[in-house]
Amino acid sequence: MLEPIRDQAAGLLAWHLQPPTRVLAVLAAARGSASLELLWRLHQGCQALGMPCAVVEGEPGHWPEDLPSGGAWLWHAPANEVLRWWPTDGGRPLVALTAEPAALVAAYQDLKRLHGMGLRPVVIALPEPSDHPVPDVARGGEAPAPGPLSAALSALRRTCDSHLGVAPTVWALGYDARGSVTPETQAVLGRILDAAWVLEAPAFAGEQRRPC
């Protein structure tokens, strides 16, 4: 009776099963440093959660071969590269937003291009430690407390509604200078990881790992 079970277990082990790899597209900001700040917070968050993480740039076919499997790959790329490679059903690209005027302009331009091609990007608002997030029940997430970032976010929403006819999805990703992850930040990181382009683990060790 136990032989079939042993055979099945051996077969599963031979396939080297592992968690899927998640690709998070972080739109490279044409102006300002918002996307770099988002990359840093995502990297810090993944490390705090014990998840392997690596930042990659360039087109998928040119990514390094030694990237960690079963973790998160943070793909830092301009909108034209994301539009060329990102599948319409493969997750949601991330657009960073800080209180910098340049970040507001860049975020709107990226949202316009991505929505125009049928993608569903998410705006990741990056509050400073002094901007305490407060619940935003109407949008199902968090929004920064009143301040420069809140004003930028309001302006972005008004512009998207007026010119694009869309209400952008917004999640706020804070950070703790001590390196810890609060339950609120962990919940937002979970949402972000759920919005990734998921690459199934290769069937056999050493198999080519490429999303395209």
Order of alpha helices (4+ residues) and beta strands (2+ residues): alpha-beta-alpha-beta-beta-alpha-beta-alpha-beta-beta-beta-alpha-beta-alpha-beta
